[in-house]
Amino acid sequence: MLPLQLAVVGGTLAWLKSDIRDLRTEIRALEANVDALTQVRLASGLIRISLTAVSERDDPPSSF
């Protein structure tokens, strides 16, 4: 009976280790995607600020 229990527990532990390894891989991929999206968002915000500053500097003040 003991060898059977050890086999079941050993198999369960191996299965859990495999699932944890897969989960870590998925988390790393998700973190990489979030990092890339954050960088794109920051870059687009900086570009937008720069373009606004340039257009405000180049536009003559309007007189009514």
PDB file of N, CA, C and O in Angstrom:
ATOM      1  N   MET A   1       0.814  -1.197   0.000  1.00  0.00           N
ATOM      2  CA  MET A   1       0.000   0.000   0.000  1.00  0.00           C
ATOM      3  C   MET A   1       0.859   1.264   0.000  1.00  0.00           C
ATOM      4  O   MET A   1       0.545   2.227  -0.700  1.00  0.00           O
ATOM      5  N   LEU A   2       1.937   1.264   0.778  1.00  0.00           N
ATOM      6  CA  LEU A   2       2.811   2.430   0.861  1.00  0.00           C
ATOM      7  C   LEU A   2       3.448   2.765  -0.487  1.00  0.00           C
ATOM      8  O   LEU A   2       3.490   3.942  -0.848  1.00  0.00           O
ATOM      9  N   PRO A   3       3.949   1.784  -1.253  1.00  0.00           N
ATOM     10  CA  PRO A   3       4.533   2.130  -2.550  1.00  0.00           C
ATOM     11  C   PRO A   3       3.520   2.790  -3.495  1.00  0.00           C
ATOM     12  O   PRO A   3       3.875   3.683  -4.264  1.00  0.00           O
ATOM     13  N   LEU A   4       2.279   2.353  -3.436  1.00  0.00           N
ATOM     14  CA  LEU A   4       1.239   2.943  -4.272  1.00  0.00           C
ATOM     15  C   LEU A   4       0.994   4.398  -3.856  1.00  0.00           C
ATOM     16  O   LEU A   4       0.871   5.274  -4.712  1.00  0.00           O
ATOM     17  N   GLN A   5       0.924   4.654  -2.562  1.00  0.00           N
ATOM     18  CA  GLN A   5       0.724   6.023  -2.084  1.00  0.00           C
ATOM     19  C   GLN A   5       1.899   6.917  -2.470  1.00  0.00           C
ATOM     20  O   GLN A   5       1.705   8.064  -2.873  1.00  0.00           O
ATOM     21  N   LEU A   6       3.118   6.390  -2.347  1.00  0.00           N
ATOM     22  CA  LEU A   6       4.290   7.164  -2.736  1.00  0.00           C
ATOM     23  C   LEU A   6       4.275   7.479  -4.232  1.00  0.00           C
ATOM     24  O   LEU A   6       4.656   8.577  -4.640  1.00  0.00           O
ATOM     25  N   ALA A   7       3.845   6.539  -5.032  1.00  0.00           N
ATOM     26  CA  ALA A   7       3.765   6.758  -6.478  1.00  0.00           C
ATOM     27  C   ALA A   7       2.734   7.830  -6.799  1.00  0.00           C
ATOM     28  O   ALA A   7       2.974   8.694  -7.642  1.00  0.00           O
ATOM     29  N   VAL A   8       1.589   7.778  -6.130  1.00  0.00           N
ATOM     30  CA  VAL A   8       0.534   8.764  -6.372  1.00  0.00           C
ATOM     31  C   VAL A   8       1.001  10.154  -5.942  1.00  0.00           C
ATOM     32  O   VAL A   8       0.825  11.126  -6.677  1.00  0.00           O
ATOM     33  N   VAL A   9       1.590  10.244  -4.764  1.00  0.00           N
ATOM     34  CA  VAL A   9       2.067  11.534  -4.269  1.00  0.00           C
ATOM     35  C   VAL A   9       3.185  12.056  -5.163  1.00  0.00           C
ATOM     36  O   VAL A   9       3.210  13.245  -5.479  1.00  0.00           O
ATOM     37  N   GLY A  10       4.100  11.203  -5.573  1.00  0.00           N
ATOM     38  CA  GLY A  10       5.187  11.610  -6.460  1.00  0.00           C
ATOM     39  C   GLY A  10       4.663  12.110  -7.798  1.00  0.00           C
ATOM     40  O   GLY A  10       5.141  13.115  -8.324  1.00  0.00           O
ATOM     41  N   GLY A  11       3.678  11.406  -8.345  1.00  0.00           N
ATOM     42  CA  GLY A  11       3.078  11.836  -9.606  1.00  0.00           C
ATOM     43  C   GLY A  11       2.352  13.165  -9.469  1.00  0.00           C
ATOM     44  O   GLY A  11       2.414  14.016 -10.356  1.00  0.00           O
ATOM     45  N   THR A  12       1.670  13.329  -8.358  1.00  0.00           N
ATOM     46  CA  THR A  12       0.962  14.589  -8.109  1.00  0.00           C
ATOM     47  C   THR A  12       1.946  15.744  -7.975  1.00  0.00           C
ATOM     48  O   THR A  12       1.707  16.821  -8.520  1.00  0.00           O
ATOM     49  N   LEU A  13       3.033  15.539  -7.269  1.00  0.00           N
ATOM     50  CA  LEU A  13       4.038  16.590  -7.126  1.00  0.00           C
ATOM     51  C   LEU A  13       4.665  16.950  -8.468  1.00  0.00           C
ATOM     52  O   LEU A  13       4.879  18.127  -8.761  1.00  0.00           O
ATOM     53  N   ALA A  14       4.957  15.940  -9.281  1.00  0.00           N
ATOM     54  CA  ALA A  14       5.523  16.210 -10.605  1.00  0.00           C
ATOM     55  C   ALA A  14       4.533  17.001 -11.452  1.00  0.00           C
ATOM     56  O   ALA A  14       4.928  17.921 -12.169  1.00  0.00           O
ATOM     57  N   TRP A  15       3.270  16.657 -11.377  1.00  0.00           N
ATOM     58  CA  TRP A  15       2.229  17.371 -12.132  1.00  0.00           C
ATOM     59  C   TRP A  15       2.126  18.819 -11.662  1.00  0.00           C
ATOM     60  O   TRP A  15       2.028  19.734 -12.479  1.00  0.00           O
ATOM     61  N   LEU A  16       2.149  19.026 -10.347  1.00  0.00           N
ATOM     62  CA  LEU A  16       2.086  20.386  -9.808  1.00  0.00           C
ATOM     63  C   LEU A  16       3.306  21.210 -10.211  1.00  0.00           C
ATOM     64  O   LEU A  16       3.171  22.384 -10.556  1.00  0.00           O
ATOM     65  N   LYS A  17       4.496  20.608 -10.171  1.00  0.00           N
ATOM     66  CA  LYS A  17       5.702  21.324 -10.590  1.00  0.00           C
ATOM     67  C   LYS A  17       5.597  21.745 -12.049  1.00  0.00           C
ATOM     68  O   LYS A  17       5.996  22.853 -12.407  1.00  0.00           O
ATOM     69  N   SER A  18       5.070  20.878 -12.880  1.00  0.00           N
ATOM     70  CA  SER A  18       4.898  21.190 -14.296  1.00  0.00           C
ATOM     71  C   SER A  18       3.918  22.339 -14.484  1.00  0.00           C
ATOM     72  O   SER A  18       4.164  23.242 -15.283  1.00  0.00           O
ATOM     73  N   ASP A  19       2.810  22.309 -13.751  1.00  0.00           N
ATOM     74  CA  ASP A  19       1.826  23.389 -13.843  1.00  0.00           C
ATOM     75  C   ASP A  19       2.397  24.709 -13.353  1.00  0.00           C
ATOM     76  O   ASP A  19       2.144  25.755 -13.951  1.00  0.00           O
ATOM     77  N   ILE A  20       3.161  24.670 -12.278  1.00  0.00           N
ATOM     78  CA  ILE A  20       3.774  25.886 -11.747  1.00  0.00           C
ATOM     79  C   ILE A  20       4.778  26.443 -12.757  1.00  0.00           C
ATOM     80  O   ILE A  20       4.845  27.657 -12.950  1.00  0.00           O
ATOM     81  N   ARG A  21       5.552  25.583 -13.396  1.00  0.00           N
ATOM     82  CA  ARG A  21       6.514  26.018 -14.398  1.00  0.00           C
ATOM     83  C   ARG A  21       5.784  26.682 -15.574  1.00  0.00           C
ATOM     84  O   ARG A  21       6.213  27.728 -16.061  1.00  0.00           O
ATOM     85  N   ASP A  22       4.688  26.075 -16.024  1.00  0.00           N
ATOM     86  CA  ASP A  22       3.904  26.657 -17.119  1.00  0.00           C
ATOM     87  C   ASP A  22       3.306  27.995 -16.706  1.00  0.00           C
ATOM     88  O   ASP A  22       3.286  28.938 -17.497  1.00  0.00           O
ATOM     89  N   LEU A  23       2.826  28.080 -15.488  1.00  0.00           N
ATOM     90  CA  LEU A  23       2.242  29.320 -14.998  1.00  0.00           C
ATOM     91  C   LEU A  23       3.292  30.429 -14.931  1.00  0.00           C
ATOM     92  O   LEU A  23       3.012  31.574 -15.287  1.00  0.00           O
ATOM     93  N   ARG A  24       4.483  30.097 -14.480  1.00  0.00           N
ATOM     94  CA  ARG A  24       5.566  31.092 -14.427  1.00  0.00           C
ATOM     95  C   ARG A  24       5.901  31.594 -15.830  1.00  0.00           C
ATOM     96  O   ARG A  24       6.134  32.786 -16.030  1.00  0.00           O
ATOM     97  N   THR A  25       5.923  30.682 -16.795  1.00  0.00           N
ATOM     98  CA  THR A  25       6.194  31.075 -18.182  1.00  0.00           C
ATOM     99  C   THR A  25       5.121  32.016 -18.689  1.00  0.00           C
ATOM    100  O   THR A  25       5.428  33.015 -19.340  1.00  0.00           O
ATOM    101  N   GLU A  26       3.865  31.708 -18.398  1.00  0.00           N
ATOM    102  CA  GLU A  26       2.758  32.571 -18.835  1.00  0.00           C
ATOM    103  C   GLU A  26       2.810  33.928 -18.149  1.00  0.00           C
ATOM    104  O   GLU A  26       2.515  34.947 -18.772  1.00  0.00           O
ATOM    105  N   ILE A  27       3.180  33.954 -16.881  1.00  0.00           N
ATOM    106  CA  ILE A  27       3.277  35.223 -16.154  1.00  0.00           C
ATOM    107  C   ILE A  27       4.394  36.081 -16.749  1.00  0.00           C
ATOM    108  O   ILE A  27       4.224  37.289 -16.913  1.00  0.00           O
ATOM    109  N   ARG A  28       5.525  35.470 -17.070  1.00  0.00           N
ATOM    110  CA  ARG A  28       6.623  36.229 -17.689  1.00  0.00           C
ATOM    111  C   ARG A  28       6.184  36.813 -19.031  1.00  0.00           C
ATOM    112  O   ARG A  28       6.505  37.959 -19.344  1.00  0.00           O
ATOM    113  N   ALA A  29       5.459  36.034 -19.818  1.00  0.00           N
ATOM    114  CA  ALA A  29       4.986  36.526 -21.117  1.00  0.00           C
ATOM    115  C   ALA A  29       4.012  37.681 -20.918  1.00  0.00           C
ATOM    116  O   ALA A  29       4.062  38.669 -21.650  1.00  0.00           O
ATOM    117  N   LEU A  30       3.135  37.563 -19.942  1.00  0.00           N
ATOM    118  CA  LEU A  30       2.184  38.630 -19.653  1.00  0.00           C
ATOM    119  C   LEU A  30       2.901  39.888 -19.180  1.00  0.00           C
ATOM    120  O   LEU A  30       2.556  40.993 -19.599  1.00  0.00           O
ATOM    121  N   GLU A  31       3.887  39.729 -18.319  1.00  0.00           N
ATOM    122  CA  GLU A  31       4.657  40.880 -17.845  1.00  0.00           C
ATOM    123  C   GLU A  31       5.374  41.572 -19.001  1.00  0.00           C
ATOM    124  O   GLU A  31       5.449  42.800 -19.042  1.00  0.00           O
ATOM    125  N   ALA A  32       5.900  40.784 -19.940  1.00  0.00           N
ATOM    126  CA  ALA A  32       6.580  41.368 -21.103  1.00  0.00           C
ATOM    127  C   ALA A  32       5.588  42.167 -21.949  1.00  0.00           C
ATOM    128  O   ALA A  32       5.920  43.244 -22.444  1.00  0.00           O
ATOM    129  N   ASN A  33       4.373  41.641 -22.116  1.00  0.00           N
ATOM    130  CA  ASN A  33       3.361  42.367 -22.886  1.00  0.00           C
ATOM    131  C   ASN A  33       2.963  43.659 -22.183  1.00  0.00           C
ATOM    132  O   ASN A  33       2.804  44.695 -22.829  1.00  0.00           O
ATOM    133  N   VAL A  34       2.803  43.604 -20.881  1.00  0.00           N
ATOM    134  CA  VAL A  34       2.441  44.802 -20.117  1.00  0.00           C
ATOM    135  C   VAL A  34       3.567  45.828 -20.199  1.00  0.00           C
ATOM    136  O   VAL A  34       3.308  47.021 -20.357  1.00  0.00           O
ATOM    137  N   ASP A  35       4.810  45.375 -20.095  1.00  0.00           N
ATOM    138  CA  ASP A  35       5.948  46.296 -20.216  1.00  0.00           C
ATOM    139  C   ASP A  35       5.966  46.959 -21.586  1.00  0.00           C
ATOM    140  O   ASP A  35       6.193  48.164 -21.688  1.00  0.00           O
ATOM    141  N   ALA A  36       5.729  46.181 -22.642  1.00  0.00           N
ATOM    142  CA  ALA A  36       5.730  46.741 -23.995  1.00  0.00           C
ATOM    143  C   ALA A  36       4.598  47.747 -24.164  1.00  0.00           C
ATOM    144  O   ALA A  36       4.800  48.815 -24.741  1.00  0.00           O
ATOM    145  N   LEU A  37       3.413  47.415 -23.667  1.00  0.00           N
ATOM    146  CA  LEU A  37       2.286  48.340 -23.774  1.00  0.00           C
ATOM    147  C   LEU A  37       2.540  49.620 -22.981  1.00  0.00           C
ATOM    148  O   LEU A  37       2.179  50.711 -23.424  1.00  0.00           O
ATOM    149  N   THR A  38       3.154  49.487 -21.820  1.00  0.00           N
ATOM    150  CA  THR A  38       3.478  50.659 -21.005  1.00  0.00           C
ATOM    151  C   THR A  38       4.469  51.557 -21.735  1.00  0.00           C
ATOM    152  O   THR A  38       4.312  52.778 -21.735  1.00  0.00           O
ATOM    153  N   GLN A  39       5.478  50.973 -22.349  1.00  0.00           N
ATOM    154  CA  GLN A  39       6.455  51.756 -23.087  1.00  0.00           C
ATOM    155  C   GLN A  39       5.806  52.471 -24.274  1.00  0.00           C
ATOM    156  O   GLN A  39       6.108  53.635 -24.536  1.00  0.00           O
ATOM    157  N   VAL A  40       4.922  51.787 -24.987  1.00  0.00           N
ATOM    158  CA  VAL A  40       4.229  52.408 -26.125  1.00  0.00           C
ATOM    159  C   VAL A  40       3.367  53.561 -25.634  1.00  0.00           C
ATOM    160  O   VAL A  40       3.351  54.629 -26.245  1.00  0.00           O
ATOM    161  N   ARG A  41       2.662  53.353 -24.551  1.00  0.00           N
ATOM    162  CA  ARG A  41       1.790  54.403 -24.002  1.00  0.00           C
ATOM    163  C   ARG A  41       2.604  55.620 -23.559  1.00  0.00           C
ATOM    164  O   ARG A  41       2.225  56.756 -23.847  1.00  0.00           O
ATOM    165  N   LEU A  42       3.702  55.395 -22.871  1.00  0.00           N
ATOM    166  CA  LEU A  42       4.551  56.503 -22.441  1.00  0.00           C
ATOM    167  C   LEU A  42       5.147  57.237 -23.642  1.00  0.00           C
ATOM    168  O   LEU A  42       5.188  58.467 -23.659  1.00  0.00           O
ATOM    169  N   ALA A  43       5.604  56.497 -24.633  1.00  0.00           N
ATOM    170  CA  ALA A  43       6.190  57.123 -25.821  1.00  0.00           C
ATOM    171  C   ALA A  43       5.156  57.950 -26.563  1.00  0.00           C
ATOM    172  O   ALA A  43       5.452  59.060 -27.005  1.00  0.00           O
ATOM    173  N   SER A  44       3.941  57.421 -26.706  1.00  0.00           N
ATOM    174  CA  SER A  44       2.911  58.185 -27.416  1.00  0.00           C
ATOM    175  C   SER A  44       2.526  59.437 -26.635  1.00  0.00           C
ATOM    176  O   SER A  44       2.237  60.474 -27.232  1.00  0.00           O
ATOM    177  N   GLY A  45       2.520  59.351 -25.314  1.00  0.00           N
ATOM    178  CA  GLY A  45       2.228  60.526 -24.494  1.00  0.00           C
ATOM    179  C   GLY A  45       3.310  61.583 -24.635  1.00  0.00           C
ATOM    180  O   GLY A  45       3.013  62.773 -24.731  1.00  0.00           O
ATOM    181  N   LEU A  46       4.571  61.146 -24.646  1.00  0.00           N
ATOM    182  CA  LEU A  46       5.668  62.101 -24.824  1.00  0.00           C
ATOM    183  C   LEU A  46       5.628  62.749 -26.200  1.00  0.00           C
ATOM    184  O   LEU A  46       5.877  63.948 -26.331  1.00  0.00           O
ATOM    185  N   ILE A  47       5.318  61.972 -27.215  1.00  0.00           N
ATOM    186  CA  ILE A  47       5.215  62.525 -28.567  1.00  0.00           C
ATOM    187  C   ILE A  47       4.078  63.531 -28.638  1.00  0.00           C
ATOM    188  O   ILE A  47       4.224  64.601 -29.229  1.00  0.00           O
ATOM    189  N   ARG A  48       2.947  63.188 -28.035  1.00  0.00           N
ATOM    190  CA  ARG A  48       1.796  64.090 -28.053  1.00  0.00           C
ATOM    191  C   ARG A  48       2.139  65.416 -27.358  1.00  0.00           C
ATOM    192  O   ARG A  48       1.793  66.488 -27.854  1.00  0.00           O
ATOM    193  N   ILE A  49       2.814  65.334 -26.220  1.00  0.00           N
ATOM    194  CA  ILE A  49       3.220  66.546 -25.497  1.00  0.00           C
ATOM    195  C   ILE A  49       4.185  67.363 -26.355  1.00  0.00           C
ATOM    196  O   ILE A  49       4.061  68.585 -26.437  1.00  0.00           O
ATOM    197  N   SER A  50       5.144  66.694 -26.991  1.00  0.00           N
ATOM    198  CA  SER A  50       6.117  67.396 -27.830  1.00  0.00           C
ATOM    199  C   SER A  50       5.432  68.077 -29.010  1.00  0.00           C
ATOM    200  O   SER A  50       5.735  69.228 -29.324  1.00  0.00           O
ATOM    201  N   LEU A  51       4.514  67.373 -29.662  1.00  0.00           N
ATOM    202  CA  LEU A  51       3.818  67.956 -30.811  1.00  0.00           C
ATOM    203  C   LEU A  51       2.956  69.134 -30.392  1.00  0.00           C
ATOM    204  O   LEU A  51       2.866  70.123 -31.120  1.00  0.00           O
ATOM    205  N   THR A  52       2.329  69.044 -29.243  1.00  0.00           N
ATOM    206  CA  THR A  52       1.509  70.153 -28.749  1.00  0.00           C
ATOM    207  C   THR A  52       2.384  71.365 -28.458  1.00  0.00           C
ATOM    208  O   THR A  52       2.017  72.494 -28.784  1.00  0.00           O
ATOM    209  N   ALA A  53       3.526  71.135 -27.853  1.00  0.00           N
ATOM    210  CA  ALA A  53       4.442  72.234 -27.534  1.00  0.00           C
ATOM    211  C   ALA A  53       4.956  72.890 -28.814  1.00  0.00           C
ATOM    212  O   ALA A  53       5.062  74.114 -28.881  1.00  0.00           O
ATOM    213  N   VAL A  54       5.273  72.092 -29.821  1.00  0.00           N
ATOM    214  CA  VAL A  54       5.766  72.637 -31.091  1.00  0.00           C
ATOM    215  C   VAL A  54       4.677  73.419 -31.790  1.00  0.00           C
ATOM    216  O   VAL A  54       4.937  74.506 -32.306  1.00  0.00           O
ATOM    217  N   SER A  55       3.453  72.892 -31.823  1.00  0.00           N
ATOM    218  CA  SER A  55       2.379  73.593 -32.529  1.00  0.00           C
ATOM    219  C   SER A  55       2.006  74.884 -31.804  1.00  0.00           C
ATOM    220  O   SER A  55       1.684  75.881 -32.450  1.00  0.00           O
ATOM    221  N   GLU A  56       2.044  74.878 -30.484  1.00  0.00           N
ATOM    222  CA  GLU A  56       1.743  76.111 -29.750  1.00  0.00           C
ATOM    223  C   GLU A  56       2.837  77.156 -29.959  1.00  0.00           C
ATOM    224  O   GLU A  56       2.555  78.354 -29.989  1.00  0.00           O
ATOM    225  N   ARG A  57       4.065  76.712 -30.100  1.00  0.00           N
ATOM    226  CA  ARG A  57       5.175  77.618 -30.303  1.00  0.00           C
ATOM    227  C   ARG A  57       5.146  78.212 -31.710  1.00  0.00           C
ATOM    228  O   ARG A  57       5.479  79.382 -31.901  1.00  0.00           O
ATOM    229  N   ASP A  58       4.744  77.393 -32.705  1.00  0.00           N
ATOM    230  CA  ASP A  58       4.767  77.826 -34.102  1.00  0.00           C
ATOM    231  C   ASP A  58       3.520  78.586 -34.511  1.00  0.00           C
ATOM    232  O   ASP A  58       3.568  79.358 -35.468  1.00  0.00           O
ATOM    233  N   ASP A  59       2.405  78.394 -33.820  1.00  0.00           N
ATOM    234  CA  ASP A  59       1.167  79.089 -34.186  1.00  0.00           C
ATOM    235  C   ASP A  59       1.224  80.522 -33.681  1.00  0.00           C
ATOM    236  O   ASP A  59       1.515  80.754 -32.508  1.00  0.00           O
ATOM    237  N   PRO A  60       0.947  81.489 -34.556  1.00  0.00           N
ATOM    238  CA  PRO A  60       0.885  82.856 -34.067  1.00  0.00           C
ATOM    239  C   PRO A  60      -0.374  83.034 -33.243  1.00  0.00           C
ATOM    240  O   PRO A  60      -1.377  82.369 -33.502  1.00  0.00           O
ATOM    241  N   PRO A  61      -0.346  83.908 -32.264  1.00  0.00           N
ATOM    242  CA  PRO A  61      -1.546  84.127 -31.454  1.00  0.00           C
ATOM    243  C   PRO A  61      -2.661  84.707 -32.335  1.00  0.00           C
ATOM    244  O   PRO A  61      -2.426  85.582 -33.169  1.00  0.00           O
ATOM    245  N   SER A  62      -3.848  84.207 -32.128  1.00  0.00           N
ATOM    246  CA  SER A  62      -4.969  84.701 -32.935  1.00  0.00           C
ATOM    247  C   SER A  62      -5.521  85.974 -32.332  1.00  0.00           C
ATOM    248  O   SER A  62      -5.609  86.118 -31.113  1.00  0.00           O
ATOM    249  N   SER A  63      -5.890  86.897 -33.209  1.00  0.00           N
ATOM    250  CA  SER A  63      -6.459  88.149 -32.720  1.00  0.00           C
ATOM    251  C   SER A  63      -7.873  88.260 -33.245  1.00  0.00           C
ATOM    252  O   SER A  63      -8.128  88.017 -34.425  1.00  0.00           O
ATOM    253  N   PHE A  64      -8.790  88.627 -32.370  1.00  0.00           N
ATOM    254  CA  PHE A  64     -10.190  88.749 -32.770  1.00  0.00           C
ATOM    255  C   PHE A  64     -10.584  90.186 -32.762  1.00  0.00           C
ATOM    256  O   PHE A  64     -11.730  90.514 -33.070  1.00  0.00           O
TER     257      PHE A  64
END
